Amino acid sequence: MPTKFVAFFRNLNLGHPPAPTRAAFEAAFADAGAVAGVALPSSNPRGDVRVVSWHDGMLLSLTYKLGASAGSPNAFVERTLDVPATTRVWNTVVRLVRKHAATPDP
């Protein structure tokens, strides 16, 4: 059986400079070749995790703090799809891209 992975991006501050807009973030996934994958509910039962985009094993979600703690996209996907999941904040994504992205030839 193939290994399945899901990645989340939290605390993106979409629309607040210098963070990207939602459209720019979704366009970046589309430009990278992301395709539609398994269907997920649009939110968890508590409503503190909302799925914005889900393509080929990569998920963009919004997490809300309703009460004492914020929602957990990891728990939501792990319970829904029975797969391991991981979460990364926007700054970690930027750092990883800078470290591992291929430099284009001049």
DRENPA-3360 file (N, C-alpha, C; in nm, 2 decimals, always signed):
BEGIN
1 = MPTKFVAF = +0.08/-0.12/+0.00/+0.00/+0.00/+0.00/+0.09/+0.12/+0.00 ~ +0.06/+0.22/-0.09/+0.15/+0.34/-0.09/+0.13/+0.43/+0.04 ~ +0.23/+0.50/+0.07/+0.23/+0.58/+0.19/+0.15/+0.71/+0.15 ~ +0.07/+0.76/+0.24/-0.01/+0.88/+0.22/+0.04/+0.99/+0.32 ~ +0.05/+1.11/+0.27/+0.09/+1.22/+0.36/+0.00/+1.34/+0.33 ~ -0.03/+1.42/+0.44/-0.10/+1.54/+0.43/-0.02/+1.65/+0.50 ~ -0.02/+1.76/+0.44/+0.05/+1.88/+0.50/-0.05/+1.99/+0.52 ~ -0.04/+2.06/+0.63/-0.12/+2.17/+0.66/-0.04/+2.30/+0.68;
9 = FRNLNLGH = -0.09/+2.41/+0.65/-0.03/+2.54/+0.67/-0.11/+2.62/+0.76 ~ -0.06/+2.66/+0.87/-0.14/+2.73/+0.97/-0.09/+2.87/+0.99 ~ -0.17/+2.96/+1.04/-0.13/+3.10/+1.07/-0.08/+3.17/+0.95 ~ -0.15/+3.16/+0.84/-0.10/+3.23/+0.72/-0.13/+3.38/+0.71 ~ -0.22/+3.43/+0.80/-0.26/+3.57/+0.79/-0.30/+3.61/+0.65 ~ -0.37/+3.53/+0.58/-0.41/+3.56/+0.44/-0.46/+3.70/+0.43 ~ -0.40/+3.78/+0.33/-0.45/+3.91/+0.30/-0.38/+4.02/+0.39 ~ -0.30/+3.98/+0.48/-0.22/+4.07/+0.57/-0.08/+4.07/+0.52;
17 = PPAPTRAA = -0.03/+4.18/+0.46/+0.11/+4.19/+0.41/+0.21/+4.15/+0.52 ~ +0.31/+4.07/+0.49/+0.35/+4.03/+0.36/+0.30/+3.89/+0.32 ~ +0.20/+3.84/+0.39/+0.14/+3.71/+0.36/+0.07/+3.71/+0.22 ~ +0.07/+3.60/+0.15/+0.00/+3.60/+0.02/-0.15/+3.60/+0.04 ~ -0.22/+3.64/-0.06/-0.37/+3.63/-0.06/-0.41/+3.49/-0.08 ~ -0.53/+3.46/-0.05/-0.58/+3.32/-0.07/-0.57/+3.28/-0.22 ~ -0.60/+3.37/-0.31/-0.59/+3.34/-0.45/-0.45/+3.31/-0.49 ~ -0.36/+3.39/-0.44/-0.22/+3.37/-0.47/-0.17/+3.24/-0.42;
25 = FEAAFADA = -0.21/+3.20/-0.30/-0.16/+3.08/-0.24/-0.22/+2.96/-0.32 ~ -0.35/+2.96/-0.35/-0.41/+2.85/-0.43/-0.35/+2.85/-0.57 ~ -0.32/+2.96/-0.63/-0.25/+2.96/-0.76/-0.12/+2.89/-0.76 ~ -0.04/+2.92/-0.65/+0.09/+2.85/-0.63/+0.08/+2.70/-0.63 ~ -0.03/+2.65/-0.56/-0.05/+2.51/-0.56/-0.08/+2.46/-0.70 ~ -0.17/+2.53/-0.77/-0.21/+2.49/-0.90/-0.10/+2.49/-1.00 ~ -0.01/+2.60/-0.99/+0.10/+2.61/-1.08/+0.20/+2.49/-1.05 ~ +0.21/+2.44/-0.93/+0.30/+2.33/-0.90/+0.24/+2.20/-0.94;
33 = GAVAGVAL = +0.12/+2.20/-1.00/+0.07/+2.07/-1.05/-0.02/+2.00/-0.95 ~ -0.07/+2.06/-0.85/-0.16/+2.00/-0.76/-0.29/+1.96/-0.83 ~ -0.35/+1.85/-0.80/-0.47/+1.80/-0.86/-0.57/+1.76/-0.76 ~ -0.70/+1.75/-0.79/-0.80/+1.71/-0.70/-0.77/+1.58/-0.64 ~ -0.80/+1.56/-0.52/-0.78/+1.43/-0.45/-0.90/+1.38/-0.38 ~ -0.89/+1.32/-0.27/-0.99/+1.27/-0.19/-1.08/+1.38/-0.14 ~ -1.21/+1.36/-0.14/-1.30/+1.46/-0.09/-1.30/+1.46/+0.07 ~ -1.30/+1.58/+0.12/-1.31/+1.59/+0.27/-1.43/+1.68/+0.30;
41 = PSSNPRGD = -1.49/+1.67/+0.42/-1.59/+1.76/+0.46/-1.54/+1.90/+0.46 ~ -1.62/+2.01/+0.44/-1.57/+2.14/+0.43/-1.53/+2.20/+0.57 ~ -1.57/+2.13/+0.68/-1.52/+2.17/+0.81/-1.54/+2.05/+0.90 ~ -1.47/+2.06/+1.02/-1.49/+1.95/+1.12/-1.62/+1.98/+1.19 ~ -1.67/+1.88/+1.27/-1.80/+1.90/+1.34/-1.80/+2.02/+1.43 ~ -1.69/+2.05/+1.50/-1.69/+2.17/+1.59/-1.69/+2.30/+1.52 ~ -1.65/+2.30/+1.39/-1.64/+2.42/+1.31/-1.52/+2.50/+1.33 ~ -1.41/+2.45/+1.40/-1.29/+2.53/+1.42/-1.18/+2.49/+1.33;
49 = VRVVSWHD = -1.21/+2.40/+1.23/-1.12/+2.38/+1.12/-1.20/+2.38/+0.99 ~ -1.16/+2.47/+0.90/-1.23/+2.48/+0.77/-1.14/+2.45/+0.66 ~ -1.18/+2.36/+0.57/-1.10/+2.33/+0.45/-1.11/+2.43/+0.34 ~ -1.00/+2.49/+0.30/-1.01/+2.59/+0.20/-0.98/+2.53/+0.06 ~ -0.88/+2.44/+0.06/-0.84/+2.37/-0.07/-0.78/+2.24/-0.03 ~ -0.82/+2.14/-0.11/-0.76/+2.00/-0.09/-0.73/+1.95/-0.23 ~ -0.60/+1.93/-0.25/-0.56/+1.87/-0.38/-0.45/+1.77/-0.37 ~ -0.46/+1.65/-0.42/-0.36/+1.55/-0.43/-0.28/+1.54/-0.30;
57 = GMLLSLTY = -0.35/+1.52/-0.19/-0.28/+1.50/-0.06/-0.23/+1.62/+0.01 ~ -0.25/+1.74/-0.05/-0.21/+1.86/+0.02/-0.33/+1.95/+0.06 ~ -0.34/+1.99/+0.18/-0.46/+2.06/+0.23/-0.42/+2.20/+0.28 ~ -0.50/+2.30/+0.24/-0.49/+2.43/+0.29/-0.62/+2.45/+0.38 ~ -0.59/+2.48/+0.51/-0.71/+2.50/+0.60/-0.69/+2.62/+0.68 ~ -0.80/+2.66/+0.73/-0.81/+2.77/+0.83/-0.85/+2.71/+0.96 ~ -0.78/+2.76/+1.07/-0.81/+2.71/+1.20/-0.85/+2.83/+1.29 ~ -0.96/+2.80/+1.36/-1.02/+2.90/+1.45/-1.01/+2.87/+1.59;
65 = KLGASAGS = -0.99/+2.96/+1.68/-0.99/+2.94/+1.82/-1.13/+2.97/+1.87 ~ -1.20/+2.87/+1.90/-1.34/+2.88/+1.96/-1.33/+2.84/+2.10 ~ -1.31/+2.93/+2.20/-1.30/+2.89/+2.34/-1.15/+2.89/+2.37 ~ -1.11/+2.79/+2.45/-0.98/+2.78/+2.51/-0.87/+2.74/+2.41 ~ -0.90/+2.66/+2.31/-0.80/+2.61/+2.22/-0.84/+2.62/+2.07 ~ -0.74/+2.62/+1.98/-0.77/+2.63/+1.84/-0.80/+2.49/+1.79 ~ -0.87/+2.48/+1.67/-0.89/+2.35/+1.61/-0.77/+2.28/+1.57 ~ -0.77/+2.15/+1.55/-0.66/+2.07/+1.51/-0.68/+2.01/+1.37;
73 = PNAFVERT = -0.62/+2.07/+1.26/-0.64/+2.01/+1.13/-0.58/+1.87/+1.13 ~ -0.47/+1.85/+1.20/-0.41/+1.71/+1.21/-0.51/+1.61/+1.25 ~ -0.58/+1.64/+1.37/-0.67/+1.54/+1.42/-0.79/+1.52/+1.32 ~ -0.84/+1.63/+1.26/-0.95/+1.62/+1.17/-0.92/+1.53/+1.05 ~ -0.80/+1.55/+0.99/-0.77/+1.46/+0.87/-0.73/+1.32/+0.91 ~ -0.66/+1.31/+1.02/-0.62/+1.17/+1.07/-0.74/+1.09/+1.10 ~ -0.84/+1.15/+1.16/-0.97/+1.08/+1.20/-1.05/+1.05/+1.07 ~ -1.06/+1.15/+0.98/-1.15/+1.14/+0.87/-1.09/+1.04/+0.76;
81 = LDVPATTR = -0.96/+1.05/+0.74/-0.90/+0.97/+0.63/-0.82/+0.85/+0.68 ~ -0.79/+0.84/+0.81/-0.71/+0.74/+0.87/-0.57/+0.74/+0.81 ~ -0.51/+0.86/+0.80/-0.37/+0.87/+0.75/-0.29/+0.96/+0.85 ~ -0.16/+0.95/+0.85/-0.08/+1.04/+0.93/-0.08/+1.18/+0.87 ~ -0.08/+1.29/+0.95/-0.08/+1.42/+0.90/+0.03/+1.50/+0.97 ~ +0.07/+1.62/+0.91/+0.16/+1.71/+0.98/+0.12/+1.85/+0.95 ~ +0.16/+1.94/+1.03/+0.12/+2.08/+1.02/+0.24/+2.17/+1.01 ~ +0.24/+2.27/+0.92/+0.35/+2.36/+0.91/+0.30/+2.50/+0.90;
89 = VWNTVVRL = +0.36/+2.60/+0.98/+0.32/+2.74/+0.97/+0.38/+2.80/+0.85 ~ +0.33/+2.91/+0.80/+0.38/+2.98/+0.68/+0.53/+3.00/+0.68 ~ +0.58/+3.05/+0.79/+0.73/+3.08/+0.79/+0.81/+2.96/+0.77 ~ +0.77/+2.84/+0.82/+0.84/+2.72/+0.80/+0.83/+2.68/+0.65 ~ +0.72/+2.70/+0.59/+0.71/+2.67/+0.45/+0.81/+2.75/+0.37 ~ +0.81/+2.88/+0.40/+0.90/+2.97/+0.33/+1.05/+2.93/+0.35 ~ +1.08/+2.90/+0.47/+1.22/+2.86/+0.50/+1.26/+2.73/+0.43 ~ +1.17/+2.63/+0.42/+1.19/+2.51/+0.35/+1.21/+2.53/+0.20;
97 = VRKHAATP = +1.13/+2.61/+0.15/+1.14/+2.64/+0.00/+1.27/+2.71/-0.03 ~ +1.31/+2.81/+0.05/+1.44/+2.87/+0.03/+1.55/+2.78/+0.04 ~ +1.54/+2.68/+0.14/+1.65/+2.59/+0.16/+1.66/+2.48/+0.05 ~ +1.55/+2.44/+0.00/+1.55/+2.32/-0.08/+1.51/+2.34/-0.23 ~ +1.46/+2.46/-0.26/+1.42/+2.49/-0.40/+1.54/+2.49/-0.49 ~ +1.51/+2.44/-0.61/+1.62/+2.44/-0.71/+1.64/+2.58/-0.76 ~ +1.76/+2.62/-0.78/+1.79/+2.75/-0.84/+1.78/+2.74/-0.99 ~ +1.70/+2.82/-1.06/+1.69/+2.81/-1.21/+1.82/+2.85/-1.27;
105 = DP = +1.85/+2.78/-1.38/+1.97/+2.81/-1.46/+1.96/+2.95/-1.53 ~ +2.07/+3.03/-1.53/+2.06/+3.16/-1.60/+2.04/+3.14/-1.75;
% end
